[in-house]
Amino acid sequence: MNILYQDDHFFAIDKPSGFFVHPPEASAYPVAREKICLYLLRDQFRQDVFPVHRLDAPTSGVVLFAFSKEATRALSFLFAERKMIKIYDAVARGWVEEEGTIDFPLSIKGFREPIDAKTHYRRLATVEFPVAVGKKYPTARYSHVEVEPRTGRWHQIRRHFDQIAHPLLGDIEHGDSHHNRFFRDELKISGLCLKARELSFIHPWTNQPIAIHAGACERWEKIAKIFTGA
């Protein structure tokens, strides 16, 4: 695992796409031990480590782990109090508005009523291909978007962009299969185009601001070339 930050209390990894943070609670298929970050990191550090939060398996990027249960509680409190600023990169179908906030409650397992959920976004770049993907439009348009979820609900970013008719590319649960296939077969970009790029907060023990960044992986290097025309 690529370690992005480490001190005496916690560390951060750049989780690859396709890896689970911890063993899935309910899965129809067995997950190999070598695809579970928790097990790999315990072997890597040769001690117990504890996940502070999680990313969906298809999502890559910054994930925090703690070296003790005390540190886990302290960092989890920052998430609960919304004192963690999370920034994601995403690719959405179509040209989204230049900036906006999606304020749409989401249904969550265990709750009788939908729970409030807010996602702020800012469009960074657009690209258009002279190809009819699907049957509705003669060209294919995509947006590179910077996303800041203000709440942390299950599949929040993916579900919110689907709600505004701009599903994320590579999302097999909430996305558009035609455009997913175009990205995979024609552009050679497979998998979910969603990356937790940055996590910033006040360090609970030093009281200093800290920002942890994940670098571009092969998928996002390809995406950058598409939007810059390189």
N, C-alpha and C positions, 0 to 999 in steps of 0.2 A: 504494500500500500504506500502511495506517495504521501509523505507527511508534509503538510503545509505550514504547521506551527506546532510548537511543543514547549511547555514549561513544566513546573513541578506539579501542577494541578490538572491540566488537561492538554489535549492536542487536537489537531484538526487534520483530516485527510481529504484528498481529492478523490471522492468515490467514483469509480468507473461506472458507466452505464451497464446494466445487466447484473449488478451485484446487489444483494440484499444487505441492509444495515445489520439486521439480526434475523434469527430464524423466523420465517413467516408464521403468523398465528394460525392461519387457515389457508392451505394451499391444496389444490387438487392434484398437484404433482410434487414428488420429493425434490428438494433443493439440495444440490451437492454442497458439501462442507466448504469446498474451495470457492464457492460463490457467495459466502456469507462473511461480511467484513469483520464481525465480532470475533469469529473463530480465527481468522487470519491475523488479526491484530493481537489477540492473546498469544498466539504463537510468535508473532514478530517481537513483542515486548517481553515475552516470557513472564507474564503476570496478568492478573485480572484487569480488564478495562471495562468501562460502562458506557453504552451509547446515551448521549444526552438528548438527541432528537433523531429524526429519520428523514430520508428521502425515499420516494418510490423507487423500486428497482430500475425502471427505465431512465430515471433522472440521474444525471451526473453532477458532481460538484462538491462543495464544502459541507462536511459533516463533522460535528464535534463529538469527541469521546473524552471521558474523565478517568483519572487514575484512582478515584475513591468515590464512595457513595456520597460523602459530604460534598465533594466538588460537583457531583452529578446533580444534587439537590440545588446547589447555589446557581448553577447554570440553567437548570430547568426553570427556576424561579424567574430568571430574566426572560425566558421565552413566554412563560405564563403572563408576565406583566407587560409583554409586548415591548421589551427594551432591547430586543435583538432586531437589527435592521438587516433584512434579507433581500438581496438583489439577484435576480435571475436574468439570463438571456433566453429568448425563445424565438422561434420562427412560426408565424401564423399565416394561414391561408388568407389571401386578399390583402388589401391595403387598409390597415386599421387607421383610426383617427390619430392625429399627431400626439395627443395626450388625453388621458381620461382615467376615470375610476369606475370600476365595475362594482356596484353595490347590489348584490343579489344573494339572498339567503339560500343556504344549501342544506339538503337533507343529509343527516348524519345518522349512522346506525346507533341505536340506543337512545335517540331523542325523538319524541313524539312530533315535534314541530321543527320546521327548518330553522337553522341557526344562522345568525348574521355572519356575513362574509364580505370582505372588501379587498379588492385588488387594484392597485394603481399601476399604470403603464405609460411608457413613453416610446414612441416610434423612433427608431434609430436610422433605418434605411429601408428602401423598397427595391424590388426587382420585378421585371415582367418578361415572360417568355412568349414568343409568338406561336403558342401551342394550345390547342383546345383540350384541356384536361377535364373529363366529364362532358356534359352536354349543355351546360348553361351559358358559358362565356367562351369567346373565340381565343382568348389569351389566358395565361396563367400568371396570377399576381401573388406576391408574397411579401411579408413584412418581417424585418428583424426588429424585435421589441425588447426593451428593458422593462422588467416587471418587478414590482415591489408588493408582495402580499402583506396587507395590513392585519390580517388574521391568518390562522393556520388550520384550515379545514382539510379533510380528506380530498385529494386530487383537486384542490381549490383552483389553482391556476388553469389546469386543463379544463375543468368544468366551466369556469367563468368565461374563458375564451370561446368555448363551444356555445355558451349562452348568447354571445354577441355575434354569432355566425362567423367567427374567425378561429376555427379550431387549430390546434397546434399540429405541426407536421410530425409524422411518425407516431401519432397517438392512435393506437389500435382500438382503444376503448371509447374515446370521445371524438375521434378525428374523422377525416374524410379519406376513405380507402383509395379513391382515384388519385388524389394528390399524394398520398403516402406512397403509392406505387410509382408515380412519376419521379418523386425524389429518390426512391430506392433504385429503380431500374434505369432511369435516364441521367440523373444527376449523381448517382452512386453514393447517395447519403441515406443510410438506413438507420432506423431507431428513432427514438423520441428526441426532438429538437428542443430540449429544455435543460438548462444547466444552472445550478446554484453557483453563481460567479463570485459573490462576495457576502461575507457575514461580518457585521461590525457591531461593537457593543463596548460598554465600560467594563474593564477587567475587574471581577469581584474582589480580588485581593490587592491589586496595586492601584485601583481607581484610575487607571490610565486608559484612554481610548485605544482600541485595538481593531484593526481591519484585516481580515484574512481573505486572500484572493486565490481563486483556482485558475490555473492557466488554461490555454486553449488545447484541447485534445485534437486528434485527427479529424473527428467529425466537425468540430467547430472551425478548424483551419479550412476545411472545404467550404463550409458555410460562409466564412469571411470572404473567400475568393469569389463566391457567387454574387455577393452583395457589393463588392468593390470592383468587380469586373477584372480582377487580376488574372 
